């Protein structure tokens, strides 16, 4: 776990003495009672939370035994008053809270109190102080950091081959009958370090929970004082929660949880603990019986941390929903006020114009609807001499022009659609053959009327046939193929 550096000058230490709960606990006249009782109730059995009734009963038994030894006037207050006093913010040795499904208060140990108790435990004289395992651990950590940050593939491969050679050498020694074993001192040294790290790991969980509770409290205070938009508020809240989750401490806790949740890892830990605790040098140290299931204590503490984070997220969501409900209620109050004022002014309409709307729809101009630039055509005037025309030109061509009457074609289509919903162009030409050939057919394609619509089905091709004659009067059959044209009523 990463620890913050503290300057041990006079001002910093004086501030810690006045504000830090652990220091206040050590300076308290009841420090022995608080530390011994909380250690026996919370730390030794790895209890995360306890109801007030159970905790009061345990403290009453503790106070009864102490009064028998110290006298009735030594600890005069009842157990409930002591617990409430230890949970006061100015002391901060216990955390008092209420669960959602219960109206009875619960108590939990604070990280500062657990640190103070751990420090007091380290003051006790130890019959054995090991240093070899710590040095090996430090050396192994340095090797992991060095090898884990190496980017040169050749160096990584060389290190892996070196480790492979060492493993092969050790396998050859074991096969030859030379089996190196740890002596009793080395076993005691490593077991002592394992015990200390296991307890420190349980201590870290409470600090992780405390970090999330501090974040939740800060977010609630910000929501209560927020007067801007909800979007920016949610962005800041989720940013801070992600900052805790993605911090070094959060990532390390997530990796630890994923590692421990593996059933294979749990079985491996159980097997290793049984084998190690059965060794004679380790059994001679009389280890705590809870070490047999310390990995289950880690699971229980980690699960409690996960539940705490989930409950904080749920409470935060409910708090935001309450804020949204209040905002919606305020909006409805404003709308009802407008409706009441409008009803009051319904019979006394204003005589003059008080408001006008320029347009009821938006004017949308798409970029591709703009016409392209058309250059101005400059007339070119040539000075040429006019010549007289040929007086022998045949003027009959001026009177032989073909004119298509669109109104007759429209009337013909409307007459057909009186007894049917739709008709194709081919059927129309069959009922009334083309009189003017291709010109009349093209005119059909240009028709448009309020009584029918023209639709084209490009998947079907129709063939339209009509009769035509040349100048000699000889008749010819002509045809045109085009997509199906449908006139719909």
C-alpha positions in Angstrom: 0.0 0.0 0.0 1.3 3.4 -0.9 1.9 5.7 2.1 2.1 9.5 2.1 5.3 11.2 3.2 5.0 13.4 6.2 7.4 16.1 7.3 8.4 15.3 10.9 9.1 19.0 11.8 7.6 20.6 14.9 4.6 22.2 13.2 3.6 19.0 11.4 3.9 16.9 14.5 2.0 19.4 16.6 -0.8 19.4 14.0 -0.9 15.6 14.0 -1.0 15.6 17.8 -4.1 17.9 17.8 -6.0 16.4 14.9 -5.1 12.8 14.2 -7.4 10.3 15.9 -4.6 7.7 16.5 -2.4 10.3 18.4 -5.4 11.4 20.4 -6.1 7.7 21.3 -2.5 7.3 22.6 -2.8 10.4 24.7 -6.2 9.4 26.2 -6.3 8.4 29.9 -8.5 5.4 28.7 -6.1 4.3 26.0 -5.5 0.9 27.5 -9.3 0.2 27.8 -10.0 1.5 24.2 -7.1 -0.4 22.6 -7.5 -3.7 24.4 -11.3 -3.8 24.0 -11.4 -2.8 20.3 -8.6 -5.2 19.5 -10.3 -8.1 21.2 -13.7 -7.3 19.6 -12.8 -6.2 16.1 -9.3 -7.0 15.1 -8.6 -10.4 16.5 -11.8 -12.1 15.2 -11.8 -9.9 12.0 -15.2 -8.4 12.6 -16.0 -5.5 10.3 -19.2 -4.2 11.9 -21.2 -4.9 15.1 -24.6 -3.8 16.3 -24.8 -1.5 19.2 -26.7 -4.0 21.5 -24.0 -6.6 21.1 -21.1 -4.1 21.5 -22.7 -2.6 24.6 -23.1 -6.0 26.1 -19.4 -6.9 25.5 -18.2 -3.6 26.9 -20.4 -4.0 30.0 -18.7 -7.3 30.7 -15.3 -5.6 30.2 -16.2 -2.7 32.5 -17.5 -5.1 35.2 -14.3 -7.0 35.2 -12.2 -3.8 35.4 -14.3 -2.3 38.2 -13.7 -5.4 40.2 -10.0 -4.9 39.8 -9.7 -1.1 39.8 -12.7 -0.1 42.0 -16.2 1.1 41.3 -15.1 4.7 40.8 -12.5 3.9 38.1 -14.9 3.8 35.1 -18.2 5.3 36.3 -20.1 5.8 33.0 -22.2 3.1 31.4 -21.0 1.3 28.3 -23.3 3.1 25.9 -22.0 6.5 26.9 -18.4 5.3 26.4 -19.2 4.0 22.9 -21.0 7.2 21.9 -18.0 9.2 23.3 -15.5 7.1 21.3 -17.6 7.7 18.1 -17.6 11.5 18.5 -16.0 13.3 15.5 -13.4 15.0 17.8 -12.1 11.6 18.8 -12.9 9.4 15.7 -12.0 6.0 17.2 -15.3 4.4 16.1 -17.6 5.0 13.2 -21.3 5.0 14.2 -23.8 4.6 11.3 -27.2 3.1 10.5 -27.9 0.4 7.9 -30.7 0.8 5.4 -32.6 -2.3 6.7 -32.3 -1.5 10.4 -33.0 1.3 12.9 -30.3 0.1 15.3 -27.0 1.9 15.1 -23.9 -0.1 14.1 -20.2 0.5 15.0 -17.1 -0.1 12.9 -13.4 0.5 13.7 -11.7 3.5 12.0 -8.4 3.1 10.1 -6.7 5.5 12.5 -7.6 3.3 15.5 -6.4 0.2 13.8 -3.1 1.9 13.0 -2.7 2.9 16.7 -3.4 -0.6 17.9 -1.0 -2.1 15.4 1.7 0.3 16.6 1.1 -0.6 20.2 1.4 -4.3 19.3 4.8 -3.6 17.6 6.1 -2.2 21.0 5.9 -5.6 22.6 9.2 -7.4 22.9 9.6 -10.2 20.4 11.5 -13.4 21.2 12.6 -13.7 17.6 13.3 -10.9 15.1 14.0 -12.1 11.6 15.8 -10.1 9.0 16.8 -12.6 6.3 13.3 -12.9 4.9 12.8 -9.2 4.7 16.1 -8.8 2.8 15.1 -11.5 0.4 11.7 -9.9 -0.1 13.2 -6.6 -0.8 15.7 -8.1 -3.2 12.9 -10.0 -5.0 10.8 -6.8 -5.3 13.7 -5.0 -6.9 14.2 -7.8 -9.3 10.5 -7.8 -10.3 10.5 -4.1 -10.8 13.7 -4.2 -12.9 12.6 -7.1 -15.0 9.0 -5.9 -15.4 10.1 -2.5 -16.7 12.8 -3.8 -19.2 11.9 -3.0 -22.8 14.8 -4.7 -24.5 13.7 -8.1 -25.8 17.3 -9.5 -25.7 17.8 -8.6 -22.1 14.4 -10.1 -21.1 15.3 -13.3 -23.0 18.7 -13.5 -21.4 17.2 -13.1 -17.9 14.6 -15.8 -18.6 17.3 -18.2 -19.9 19.3 -17.5 -16.7 16.4 -18.4 -14.5 15.8 -21.5 -16.6 19.4 -22.6 -16.1 19.1 -22.1 -12.4 15.9 -24.2 -12.3 17.6 -26.9 -14.4 20.5 -26.9 -12.0 18.2 -27.2 -9.0 16.3 -30.1 -10.6 19.6 -31.9 -11.3 20.6 -31.5 -7.6 17.2 -32.9 -6.4 17.5 -35.8 -8.8 21.0 -36.6 -7.5 19.7 -36.7 -3.9 20.9 -33.3 -2.8 17.7 -31.6 -1.5 18.3 -28.2 0.2 15.9 -27.4 3.0 15.2 -24.3 5.1 16.4 -24.6 8.6 14.2 -23.8 11.7 15.4 -20.2 11.9 14.6 -19.4 8.2 11.1 -21.0 8.6 10.4 -18.9 11.7 11.7 -15.7 10.0 9.5 -16.2 6.9 6.4 -17.2 9.0 6.8 -14.1 11.1 6.9 -11.9 8.1 3.9 -13.7 6.6 1.8 -13.1 9.7 2.7 -9.4 9.8 1.8 -8.9 6.1 -1.5 -10.9 6.5 -2.6 -8.5 9.3 -1.4 -5.4 7.4 -3.5 -6.5 4.5 -6.7 -6.7 6.6 -5.8 -3.2 7.9 -5.7 -1.8 4.3 -9.3 -2.8 3.6 -10.6 -0.3 6.2 -8.6 2.5 4.7 -10.0 1.7 1.2 -13.5 1.8 2.6 -12.7 5.1 4.4 -11.5 6.7 1.1 -14.8 5.8 -0.6 -16.8 7.2 2.3 -14.9 10.4 2.3 -15.5 10.7 -1.5 -19.2 10.0 -1.0 -19.5 12.7 1.8 -17.7 15.2 -0.4 -20.0 14.5 -3.3 -23.1 14.9 -1.2 -21.9 18.3 0.1 -21.2 19.4 -3.5 -24.7 18.3 -4.7 -26.4 20.1 -1.8 -24.5 23.4 -2.8 -24.7 23.0 -6.5 -26.6 25.6 -8.5 -25.5 24.9 -12.1 -26.5 22.3 -14.6 -26.8 18.6 -13.7 -24.5 17.5 -16.6 -21.4 19.3 -15.3 -22.2 18.0 -11.8 -22.4 14.4 -12.9 -19.2 14.8 -14.9 -17.3 16.0 -11.9 -18.8 13.3 -9.6 -18.0 10.4 -12.0 -14.5 11.9 -12.6 -13.7 11.8 -8.9 -15.1 8.3 -8.5 -13.1 7.1 -11.4 -10.0 8.8 -10.0 -10.4 6.7 -6.8 -11.1 3.5 -8.7 -8.2 4.1 -11.2 -5.7 5.2 -8.6 -2.8 3.1 -7.6 -4.6 2.0 -4.5 -7.8 1.2 -6.5 -6.0 -0.7 -9.2 -3.9 -2.7 -6.7 -7.1 -3.6 -4.8 -8.8 -4.7 -8.0 -5.9 -6.9 -9.0 -5.8 -8.4 -5.5 -9.5 -9.2 -5.6 -9.3 -10.8 -9.0 -6.4 -12.9 -7.9 -8.1 -14.1 -4.7 -11.5 -14.7 -6.3 -10.0 -17.6 -8.3 -11.1 -20.9 -6.8 -7.8 -22.5 -7.9 -5.9 -19.8 -5.9 -8.1 -20.4 -2.8 -7.5 -24.2 -2.9 -3.8 -23.5 -3.4 -3.7 -21.2 -0.4 -5.5 -23.6 1.8 -3.1 -26.4 0.9 0.0 -24.2 1.5 -1.3 -23.0 4.9 -2.0 -26.5 6.1 1.5 -27.7 5.1 3.3 -24.7 6.6 1.4 -24.6 9.8 2.1 -28.3 10.3 5.9 -27.8 10.2 7.5 -28.3 13.6 9.4 -25.0 13.8 6.2 -23.1 12.9 4.1 -25.1 15.3 6.5 -24.3 18.1 5.6 -20.6 17.7 2.0 -21.4 18.6 0.5 -19.4 15.7 -3.0 -18.0 15.9 -5.7 -20.4 14.9 -7.2 -17.9 12.6 -4.2 -18.2 10.3 -5.7 -21.5 9.1 -8.4 -19.4 7.4 -6.7 -16.1 6.9 -7.4 -16.1 3.1 -11.1 -16.4 3.9 -10.8 -13.4 6.2 -9.3 -11.6 3.2 -12.2 -12.6 1.1 -14.7 -11.5 3.8 -13.0 -8.1 4.2 -12.7 -7.6 0.5 -16.4 -8.5 0.0 -17.4 -6.0 2.7 -15.4 -3.3 0.9 -17.1 -4.2 -2.3 -20.6 -4.0 -0.6 -19.7 -0.7 0.9 -18.8 0.8 -2.5 -22.0 -0.6 -4.0 -24.1 0.8 -1.2 -22.4 4.2 -1.6 -23.2 4.2 -5.3 -26.8 3.2 -4.6 -27.2 6.0 -2.0 -25.6 8.5 -4.4 -28.1 7.5 -7.1 -31.0 7.9 -4.7 -29.7 11.3 -3.7 -29.5 12.4 -7.3 -33.0 11.1 -8.0 -34.3 13.2 -5.1 -32.6 16.2 -6.5 -34.2 15.6 -9.9 -37.6 15.1 -8.3 -37.3 18.4 -6.6 -36.3 20.1 -9.8 -39.2 18.6 -11.7 -41.6 19.6 -8.9 -40.3 23.2 -9.2 -40.9 23.1 -12.9 -44.5 21.9 -12.4 -45.1 24.6 -9.9 -44.0 27.2 -12.4 -46.2 25.7 -15.2 -49.2 25.6 -12.9 -48.6 29.2 -11.9 -48.6 30.2 -15.6 -51.8 28.3 -16.2 -53.5 30.0 -13.2 -52.5 33.4 -14.5 -53.7 32.6 -18.0 -57.1 31.5 -16.7 -57.4 34.6 -14.7 -56.7 36.8 -17.8 -58.9 34.7 -20.1 -61.9 37.0 -19.9 -59.8 40.2 -20.2 -57.8 39.8 -23.3 -55.5 42.7 -24.2 -56.8 45.1 -26.8 -53.5 45.8 -28.6 -50.9 43.5 -30.1 -48.5 42.2 -27.4 -46.6 39.5 -29.4 -46.2 38.4 -33.0 -44.4 35.5 -34.6 -42.5 36.1 -37.8 -42.9 32.6 -39.1 -44.3 29.4 -37.9 -41.7 27.1 -39.6 -38.0 27.2 -40.1 -36.6 28.2 -43.4 -34.0 25.5 -44.4 -31.7 26.1 -47.3 -29.6 23.1 -48.2 -26.1 23.6 -49.7 -26.9 21.6 -52.8 -30.1 23.6 -53.5 -28.0 26.7 -54.4 -27.7 27.2 -58.2 -24.2 27.0 -59.7 -22.7 30.1 -61.3 -23.8 30.7 -64.9 -21.5 32.9 -66.9 -23.3 35.7 -68.8 -23.6 35.0 -72.5 -22.2 37.9 -74.5 -23.9 38.4 -77.9 -21.6 38.3 -80.8 -22.7 40.7 -83.6 -21.2 40.2 -87.0 -21.4 42.8 -89.7 -22.6 40.7 -92.7 -24.6 41.7 -95.7 -28.2 40.4 -95.8 -29.2 38.4 -98.8 -32.6 38.0 -100.3 -34.5 34.8 -99.5 -35.7 32.1 -102.0 -39.3 32.9 -102.9 -39.8 29.4 -104.2 -39.9 27.9 -100.6 -42.8 25.5 -99.9 -44.9 27.0 -97.1 -47.0 23.9 -96.6 -44.6 22.7 -94.0 -45.7 25.5 -91.7 -49.2 24.1 -91.7 -48.3 20.4 -91.2 -47.0 20.8 -87.6 -48.4 18.2 -85.1 -50.0 19.7 -82.0 -50.9 17.3 -79.1 -53.9 18.3 -77.0 -53.0 17.4 -73.4 -56.5 18.1 -72.1 -57.8 15.2 -74.3 -55.2 12.8 -72.9 -56.0 13.8 -69.3 -59.7 13.4 -69.9 -59.0 9.9 -71.4 -57.0 8.8 -68.3 -59.7 10.2 -65.9 -62.4 8.4 -67.8 -60.5 5.1 -67.5 -59.8 5.6 -63.7 -63.5 6.1 -63.0 -64.0 2.4 -62.6 -60.5 1.2 -61.5 -57.8 2.3 -59.1 -54.9 2.4 -61.5 -54.0 1.8 -65.2 -50.8 1.4 -67.0 -49.7 3.5 -70.0 -49.7 0.3 -72.2 -53.3 -0.4 -71.3 -54.2 3.3 -71.9 -52.6 3.1 -75.4 -54.5 -0.1 -76.2 -57.8 1.4 -75.2 -57.1 4.6 -77.2 -54.4 3.9 -79.8 -51.8 6.6 -80.4 -52.8 9.1 -83.1 -49.5 11.0 -83.4 -47.0 8.4 -82.6 -43.9 9.1 -80.5 -44.9 12.7 -79.9 -48.1 11.6 -78.2 -46.3 8.9 -76.2 -43.8 11.5 -74.8 -46.7 13.8 -73.9 -48.3 11.0 -71.8 -45.0 10.9 -69.8 -45.3 14.6 -69.0 -48.9 14.6 -67.8 -49.7 15.7 -64.3 -53.2 16.4 -62.8 -54.8 16.8 -59.4 -57.0 13.7 -60.1 -54.2 11.2 -60.5 -50.6 10.5 -59.9 -47.9 9.1 -62.3 -45.7 6.3 -60.9 -42.9 4.4 -62.6 -42.0 0.8 -61.9 -38.4 0.2 -63.2 -38.5 -3.5 -62.6 -41.0 -4.2 -65.4 -40.6 -3.2 -69.0 -43.7 -2.5 -71.3 -43.7 -2.5 -75.1 -46.1 0.0 -76.7 -46.9 -0.4 -80.4 -48.5 2.1 -82.8 -49.1 2.5 -86.5 -47.4 5.1 -88.6 -47.4 5.9 -92.4 -44.8 7.5 -94.7 -45.3 10.1 -97.4 -46.5 7.5 -99.8 -49.2 6.4 -97.4 -47.7 3.0 -96.6 -48.4 1.9 -93.0 -45.6 0.8 -90.7 -45.8 -0.7 -87.2 -43.5 1.0 -84.7 -42.8 0.2 -81.0 -41.1 1.6 -77.9 -39.8 -0.2 -74.8 -39.9 1.7 -71.6 -40.3 1.1 -67.8 -43.9 0.5 -66.7 -45.8 3.8 -66.2 -48.8 3.6 -63.9 -51.5 6.3 -63.5 -52.9 6.0 -60.0 -56.2 7.6 -58.9 
